[in-house]
Amino acid sequence: MTAIQAPADAPPTSMSHRQILQAMSGLMAGMFVAILAGTVVSNALPTIIADLGASQSAYTWVVTSELLAMTATVPLWGKLSDLFNKKLLLQLSLSMFVVGSLLAGFSHGVGLLIFSRVVQGIGAGGLTALAQVVMASVIPPRQLGKYAGIFGAVFAVGTVAGPLVGGVLVDTSWLGWRWCFFIGVPFALLAIVLLQRTLRLPTVKRQVRIDWLGAFLIVAGVCALLIWVSLAGNEFDWASWQTAALAGGGVLVLVAAVFVEARTAEPVIPLGIFKNRTVTLTTVASLLVGVAMFGGTVFLSQYFQVSLGKSPTVAGLMSLPMILGLLVSSTVAGQVISRTGVWKRYLVAGALTMAVGLGLLSTIDDRTSFGLLSLYMAVLGVGVGMLMQNLVLAAQNDVPASELGAATSVLSFFRSMGGTIGVSVLGAILANRVTDEIADGLRDAGVNTSGGEGSGSSGVPDMSTLAGPMRTIVEHAYGVATADLFLMATPFALLALAAVVFIKEKPLKTTSGMERLAEESGEGPAAPTGKDPAPVA
């Protein structure tokens, strides 16, 4: 490839605060869509599953299917971002979100609903991988903290508004749960338009071949393992031929993927980046954070509605303390990091605080007061706010600009994989624990459960139809089972703490990804202008 030196009067690759805010507008709209799509549905899931006559297993799969698709495709999106136009890729991922949302809204069976969530998950994989890559391209690591408040505000608004909007839609008879999917469509279309008008990134045309075989093997191997952890213990025993086929086959396929990736010129996941200690440790921490956070918190809305007897709207409001804790901690930590350049202490404090929050939530039951719940959730939110974004910052700061996409997608990939494993495994444990607790409650009440009736149906109960004594038994069962999930998630947070302790703190770079890439490639600077820059020949 021949480098072309920019003219002397070419604008610098660094961007002003105003230019960065303009570039972020469409990006933040896209992030809002992704967050809204997840949170607006989570609060409505008990109603959706009950309306479709599906089971607790289906409840888990509606969540897991999106996470699985997102996890499996994140590495490919990240690699594509290192090779092709990031704006076009963002718009493509948003378009897939629109298609998935429409399919979900028109679903009349749980099968189509799960498929639509897969489509949404592929789009979410693009947004997850690309949003942070684009941010790193235009903002130096030292300045990223100044914009953490914007990230946090978008996250908070999407996370708080989602459950509230979802609850209102479910509780409004002439709208219903289908609008939980339709409502994100106009926001996604707006994000596509804003990205077209505001995001300007220099594009370097590279003549490369994408490692499609490696991408296929990674997706196939990861899917096999995630399907195994989703179904084992529920659809079949952990020790069974299905386990041998899925787990053994998944491992063999991933070994083949490593073999292919190690020998290709443009691997989807460059194995060499794991020689970097910071990348390796932040990847391990991201995996553990995914298991602990997603595995524990995804069932909170169900706990609010089933165990505490709250409406979907009230359940949405009850998650507010955790979101406010996350918003405040991420904003304050980001500002302080930008001012001082010191960041490791916030990783350690965040991991420790997250572990404490999970441990506190392991003490809840169906009689826990909202005051205590608020305190526990706020502690968890504070920990997550200090930890998650700064893990990405540490990794992006310590890799070449040419590997920003790969490094960022690797962290997102393992965090999502951890979340999928956590939701799948803990969801199966929740279902079995609820069944056992209901059976115990019925036996204590003098009801004969020897005929298998003790556990009732495997479906998520409609609390409004249960008689008083049975309602009390079910509320207690879900309260105890949810607390057990947080207890099981706590050790993973402690392991994440151990990982971040060994990360070596390095000074934050003061140049953006675009500037670093220009320096590394030996090319002249090329700044965003009113038009997309012409490709470099």
N, C-alpha and C positions, 0 to 999 in steps of 0.2 A: 504494500500500500504506500502510495506517495503522499508525503505530508505537504500541505500548502500553507505557507506562512501568511497569517492575516496581515492586512495593511496596518501601517503605523497608527492610523486614527481609529482602528477598530475598538469598540468599547470593551472593557475588561470583562472577564468571565464572572467576576463577583457581581452580585445583584444588590440593589438598594432595598431598604425595608419595604418600600411601597411595591417594588417589583415582586418581592417575595410574597407579600400578602395577596397580590393579584394572581400570582401563579398558584397560590394555595387555595384560592376560592373554589375552583372546580374540584380540586383534590379533596378538600374538606367536605364538599357536597357528596362526593363519592363515598367517603368514609362514613358520613352520616347515613347514607343509604344502607351500607353494610351493617352498621350497628343497629339501625332501626329494624331492618329485616329480621335480625335475630331476636331482639328484645320484644318487639311487638308480638311475635309469635309465641315466645316462651310463656308469657302470662296467659295466653289463650289456649295453650296446649291441653290442659285438662278438659276444657269445653270441647275442643276439636276432637280429641280422642273419644270422648263420651258420645258426641254426635255421630261419629263415624262407626261407633260400636267396636272400637279397636281395643287392644290389650295394653297392659303395662309395657310389654316388650315392644309394641308398636310406638308407644310414647318415647321410649328410648331411641328407637330407630329413626324417628322423625328428626330428633336432634343429631344423632350419630351420622346419618347419611350425609348431611351437609358438611359436618366436620370431616368425615372421611374423604369426600370429594375435594374439599378445600385442601386437606393435608396432602393428598396424593398429587395434586397439581401445582402446589406452591413451588417446588424446585424447578419445574419446567417454565413457569411464568418468570421466575427469577433469572433463569438463564436467558430467556427471550429478551428480558430487559437489558441485558448486557450486549445484545446483538442488534436489536431493532428499535423502532420509534416507541418510546415509553408512553407517549400520549395516545397513540393508536391502540396500544395494548390495553391501556386503562379504559378506553372507550369500548373496546371489545368485551372486556370483563363486565362492564356495566350493562351492555346489551344482553349478555347472557343472564344477568340478574333480572332484567325485565322479562325475558322469556320464562325463566323459572318462576317468577312471581305470578305471572298470568296463568301458568299451568297449575300452580298451587291453589290460586283463587277459584279455579273452575273444577277442582278435584271433587269427585263424588265417592271416592274410595281411598283407603289408606295407601294402596299400591301406587296410584298416580301421585298422591301427595309426597310420598317418599322419593319417587323419581324426580319430581319438581324440585325437591330440596337438593338432590344431587346436582341438578343444573345450576341452582343458586350457589351451591358450594364451589363449583368450578369458577363461577364469576367471583365469588368471595376469595378464592385462591389468588386470582389476579390482583384484586384490590389489596389483599394482605401483603403480597410480595412487592407490589409496585409502589404503594403509597410511601413507604419508608425509604425506598430506593430513590424516588424522585426528591423527597425532602433532603436526603443526604447529597443529592446532586447539586442542589441550589443553596444549601445552608451549611456553613462550616460546623464541625462538631462542637467547637467552643461556643457557638451562638445558638445551637439547637434548643438549649434550655429556655431561651427567651420566647420561643414559640410553643413551648410545652403547654402554656396556658391555653393557647388556641386549640391544640390537640385535646387537652383535657376538657375544655368547654364543649367541643363537638361531641366527645365521648360521653360527657355527662348529660348533655341535652338529649342525645340519641338514646342513651340508656334509661334515663328517667322518663322521657316522653314516650318511648316505646311501650313499656308496660302500662302507662296511663292510657295512652291511645288505644292499645289493645284491649284493656279492660272496658273502656267506654264503648268500643265497637262491639264487644261480646255482649255487654249488658244492654245494648240498644237493639231492640227486636227487629227493626226495619233495616238494620245494617248487617250485623252478625259477623262471625269470625272470618268469613271470606275476604272482608275488606281489610283484614290484617295483612293480607298479601297485596291487594290492589293498591293500598295507600302508598307503598314505596315506589310505584311505577313513575309518577310524575317527578319525584325527587331524582330518580335515576336519569330520566331524560334531561332534566335541568343540569345535572352534573356533566352529562355528555356535551351539552352546548357550552357550558362554562369552560370545560377543559379545552374545547376547540378555540375559544376566544382568548383565553388567558394564559395557558401553559405554553411556554416557548423554551424548548431545549435544543441545543445543537445536536445534530444527528451525524454520526460517523458511520458511513456505509462500510460494512465488513463482508468480504466474500468468504463465508464459512459454511460448513455443513453442520446442521443440528444433529446431535446424537439421538436420533429417534429410537433406536434399539435400546439404548440405555434408559431413555425416558419411559419406554414401555415396560421394561423390566422393573424399574423403580415403582411405577404406579401399580403394576400387577403384584409385586411382592408386598408392598405396603397394604394394599387392599385385602390380600389374603390374610395377613396377620390381623388387621383390624376387624375383618368379618369374623375371624376366629374368636377374638376376645369379646365381640359383641354377642355371639351366639352360645359360646361355651358356658355351661352351667345353667342354661335356660332351654335352648332347643336340643342340646345334646350334652352328655357328660364331658367334664374336662378330660377324663381318661377314656377316649373313644377313638374309633377309626377316623371320624370327622376331624378331631383335633390333630391326629397324625397327618392327615391329608392337607389341611389348611395351614397348620403351623410349620410342618416339615416342608411343604411345597413353597410357602412364603419365604422361609429361610433360604432354601436352595435358589429361588429366583433372585433374591437380594444378593446372594453370593455371586451369581452370574452377573448381576448389575455392577457389582464392585469390579469384577474382572473386566467387563466392557469399559467402564468409566476410567479405569487405570490405563487403558491403552488407546483411548481416543484423544484427538487433538483438542476438541471442544466438549468436554464432559458436561453433563447437566449439573452435577455436583462435583466441582473440582476437589478431588480427595486431598490435594496438597494443602488446602486451607486448614485442614485439621492438624497440620504441623504447627500452626499458630496456637500457642497456649491459650490466649484470650478467647479465640473462636471456639476451641474445644470446650473450655470451662463454661462459657456463656451458653453454648449449645446444650450441655448437660443440664445446666440450671434451667434453661427454657423448657426442656422436656419435663423436668420435675415440677416446675411451676404450672405447666399445663395440666398435669395429672391432679395436682393439689387444688388448683383454683377452679378449673372447669368441672372436674369431677365432683367437687363439693358443692359449688354454688348453683349449678344448673337445675337442681331439684328444689331450690329454695321457694320458687313460686308455687310449686305443688304443695310444699309444706304449709305455706301461708293459707292456701285455699282449702286443702283437705284436712290438715291437722288443726289449724286455728280457725277454720270456718269463715274465712274472709272472702269477699267478692273479688273478682278479677281486678276491678278498679282499685280497691283498697290494697290488694296484694301488690299492685304496681307502686303505690305510695310507700309501702313498707320497705322497699329496696333502696329508698332515697338515702338513708344514712351511709350505706356502703359506697354509693356513688359520690356523695359529697366528700367522704374521706379520701377517696381516690383522686378527685379533682383538686382538693386542697393540697394534698401531699405531692402530687405530680407537678403542680404549678410552682409551689414554693421550692421544692427540690430543684426543679429546672432552672429557676431564676438564680438560685444560689450557686449552682454548678456553673452557669454562664459567667457569673461574677468572679468566682474563685478558681474555676478550673479543676476543683477537687470533686471526685465522683464516687470513689469506691465505698466510702463510708455510708452512702445512701443505698448502695446495693446490699451491704451487710445489714443495715438497719431495716431495710424493706423486707428482706428474707426473714429476719428474726420476728418482726412485727406480724408478718403474714402467718407464720407458724403459731404465734400467740393467738391471733384472731381465730384460726381454725380450731385450736385447742379449746378456746372459750365456746365456740359454736357447737363443740361436741357434747356440751352439757345441757343443750336445749331439750324440751319435750313439749307436749301439747298444752302445758300450763305456763310456759315461760312468758313473762310480761314483755310488752313491746319495748319498754325502757331498756331492759337488759339486752334484748335482741338488737336494738339500735346501737348500743355500745359495742357489742361483739362485732356487728357488721361494719361499723365505722373503723374499728381496729384493723379488720381484714382489708378494708378499702385503702387505708393509709399505707399498709405494707405493700399491697399490689401497686399502688401509685408510685412508690419510690423504686420499685424493683423492675417492672416489666420494660418500660421505655428505656431505662438506663442500661439494661442488658444489651439492647440493640445498639445504643450509643457506644458502649465499650467495644463491641465487635467492629462496628463501622469505622471507629477511630484507628483501628489497628490492622487494617487490610489495605492493599493497593486499591485505588479508585476503580481499576478495571475489574475488580472482584467484589465491588459493593453489592451488586445484584445477587451474586451467588451467596455471599456471606449473610446478607439480610434474609434471603429466602431460606437458607439452612436453618437459621434461628426460628423463623416463622413456621417452617416445616416441622421441626421437632417440638415446638410449643403446641402446634395444632395436633400433632400425633399424640402427645401426652394428654391433651384434652380429650381426644377421641377415645383413647384407652381408658382414661378416667371415667368418662361418661358411660362407656360400654360396660366396664367391669363393675363400677359402683352402681350403675343402673340395675344390673342383674342381681347384685347383692341386695339392693333396696327391695326389689320385687320379692325375693325369697324371704327376706327379713320381715316384710309386711305380712306375707302369707303365714309365717310361723307365729308372729305376734297376734294376728287375728284368731288363729286356731287356739292359741293359749288363752286369749281373752274369752272365747266362746266356751272353752272347757271350764274356765273359772266361773263362768255364768251358768254352768250346769247343762250346756248344750252338747249333745253327742256329736263328735266330729269324726268318728271312726269311718264313716262312709265317704270321707273326702270332702264333706260340705263345709268343713270348718274354715277352710281358706276362702271359701266363696269363689267368685269368678276371678280370673287373672286380670280382668279389666280394671281400669281406674274408676273408682266408685263415683256415682253421682250423689253427693252428700245430701242434696235436697230431698232425695227419695228414701233415705234411711230413717228407720225408727230410732227413738232416743237411745236405748241401750246399745244397739248396733252401731250407731253413729259415734258413741263414746269409745267403743272398742276400736273402730277404724281410726279415729283421731289419735288415740294413744299409739296405735301401731305405726302410723306414719311419723309421729313425733319421735319415737324411739329409733326407728329405722333411719331417719334423716340425721339424727345426732351421731349414729354409728358411722355414717358416711364421712362426716367431718373428722371423726376420730381416726378413721383409716387414711384420710388425706393428710393429716398433720405430719407423719414421718417423712412424707415426700417434701414438704416444705423445709423440714430440718436438713434433709439431704441437699436441697437447693442452697441453704445457708452454708453448708460445708463447701459446696462448689465455689460460691462467690468469694469465700474467704481466701481462696488460693489464687484469685485473679490478681495479676500485677497491675497496679495503677500506672498509667502512662499519661503524659501531658496531652491535652486535647488539641488537635490540629486547628489551625485558624484559617484554612483555605477550604473552599467548597469542593465537592466531588468533581465538578466541571473543571475547576482550576487544577486540581490534582491530576485529573486524567490528561489535561493538556500538557502538564509538566512531564508526566510519565511517558507520553507518546512522542514528546518532542515537537508537538505541533503548536502553531501559534494560537493565541486565545481566540475564542469565538463566542460572543455573547448573545443572549436572547435579545431579539429585536422585535419589531412589530410583525415580522413575518418569520416563518420557520426558516432556519438557516439551510443553505443548500448543502447536500451531502458532500463530504470530502472524498474526492476520487482516490 
